[in-house]
Amino acid sequence: MTERDGDLLRVAVVGAGASGTLAAVHLLRAAADRGRPLRLVLVDRSGEFGPGRAYRTADPEHLLNTPAGRMSAFADDPDHFVRWNLGRGRDVDGAAFLPRGDYGRYLTEALLAEERRAGGVAVVERVAATATGLSADGARVVVEQAERAPLRADLVVLATGVGGGDPLAGLLPTGAPRYVADPWDGAAAITDDSPVLVLGTGLSMMDLAISVTRAHPRAEVHAVSRHGLLPRPHRTGGASVAPPRGPHPPERVGSLRDLLAFARRGVAEDPDRWREFVDRLRPHAPRLWQQLDIPERRRFLDRVNRYWDVHRHRAAPATHRRVRALMGAGRLRVHRGRVAGLRPVPDGFEADLVTRAGRRSLRVGWVVNATGFSGEVTDRPDPLLRRLLDDGTARPDPLGLGLTTGPDGRVLDRRGAPRPVFVLGALRRGELFESTAVPEIRAQAAAVAATAMAIPGREVTT
């Protein structure tokens, strides 16, 4: 790298899973296009950079829930992921639902490719460490790290996500054997054919049920959630990647009632094409969400969000068919209710389920938490997030789902002042609503990269 000292930009990306990798990819591409010297530091506690937990799976039956033609790292090159697969001898098109592990490898290779392309102006450093705090040092940000020296940057990109809540907090002792707190660890952690209780009935539960029942031919899976709803399937025979058709979303909505009235009209026009209606509404969701006041947003989350989620976050057709077959064979049972109690017993747990049919006891060998995003951001165990909230560097959004940010994704501190810390993905969910899928995250990453390139150069100090 040829450094023009006054023009060097130092960026730290904290969290190097899918969101952080997309941020790094776009920063490197922007630096190469503009000839801007860049020192990029990727910080992740796992020491793995690229795929992230959701895309690290080696199970070929864990499929993306979005067709390949919508999963490119670059919005202006929608066939990038498809071409990557074709280049590896796979006969696929944009409508295919591919293994999630392949997407993880794609992200890793996309990062390496952009790193090579920007080699004349950029240096990338990968740091296996836990970021514990952010503090100001003049115009720069200091990233404090556990058991490592702090690093200084002109700006920080926070891409750690929010993690999942623990619905069994207080019901089980910490570290209870046979309780798997992270669904991505579930298939590997379960080692026998005893019944499995999964908390949650979403996409993670579907993947877990497929893996567990295949690995353990006599195992049964019980899945429980408040409403017992399963993700709906994408259209069988391939999902179209063409622009969706349907009524154009309104320019303004003043209430949840207005939004629901529009949704009912849209679906009623062509009930068989509800998927296209949902897909047409999706890009407008952040704008419509921000037009609702906070009480109306809360009402949406309380009354509507569960139905939006199962129609918006759909399952690959093959995944849905496999899950339905497991249900038909009695190997997967879905319960509408909640876990009221959980007692450790030899080789498992005794679970008290409260369902619409009444209260029942269920003996299982394993319990897996697959509830996803839940609870308040202030309850998250992440030490960095706790520190940012405690010291006022950041503040929760009004719904408590993530952090308060400006329109450009910059964190606002407790006084409402912007900090040189940008947030990607799930931590913006409370303010944007749709902020957890690749199309939204890649757009945020590109915007952060463009903003970063506009930052004036500063003298380089060590």
URLIN-V772109 format. One line per field, one symbol per residue. phi: phi as a letter, one per 40 degrees, with the letter a starting at -180 (. if undefined). psi: psi as a letter, one per 30 degrees, with the letter a starting at -180 (. if undefined). burial: 1 if it has 9 or more other C-alpha atoms within 8 Angstrom, else 0. A space follows every 50 residues. Layout:
BEGIN
phi=???
psi=???
burial=???
END
This chain:
BEGIN
phi=.cccdcbcbbbbbchbccccccccdcccccccccgcdbbbbbbaccgbbh cgccbccbcccccdcbcdcbbccbccbccdcccdcccbgccbbcccbbdc cccccccdccccccccccdcbbbbbbbcabcbabacbgcbbbccbcfacc bbacabbcbcgbgbcbcbdgcbcdgdcgbbcbccccccccbaccdbbbch bccccdcccccccccbcbcbbbbbadbgcbdcccccghccbcdcbhccdc cabbaccdcccccccccccadcbccccccccdccddccdcccccdccccc ccbbdccddccccccddccccccccccccgcbbbbciaccaabcbdgiab bcbbbcchcabbcbcabbcbcgcagccccccdcccccccccgcbaccdcg cabcbcdcgccbcccgccbcbbbbgdcbcccbgcabbddccccccccccc cccccccbccbc
psi=kjkjeffkkkkkjjjhbeeeeeeeeeeeeeeeefhkkkjkkkkkffgkjd elefgfkgjffjkkgklefggkfjegifgeeeeeeefggkilaffkjlke eeeeeeeeeeeeeeeeegfffkkkkkkjljkflklkibflkkjkkkglkl lklelkkjhfafalljfgkffkkkgkkgkjfjfffeeeekgagllkkkjk haeeeeeeeeeefefjfgkkkkkklefgkkklllkkgkkkglklllkkkl ekkfleeeeeeeeeeeefeiefheeeeeeeeeffeeeeeffkleeeeeee eefeeeeeefeeillkeeeeeeeeeeeefgfkkkkjbljflkkklkhblj kjkjlffaklkkklflkkjhfbklakfffkfjeeeeeeeeggellllffg fblkllfggkkkaffgkklhjkklbffgefffdjgfleeeeeeeeeeeee eeffkkllkkl.
burial=00001011111111111111111111111111000111111111101111 11001110001111111111111010011111011100000001111111 11111111011001101110111101111111111000011111100000 01111111110101100000010000011101110110010011111111 11111111111110010011111110011011110000101000000000 00101101100100011000000111111110011101111100011111 10011100111111111011011001100011111111100110000111 11111000000011111111100001100100111111100111111011 11111100111111000111111111111111111100111111111111 011000110000
END
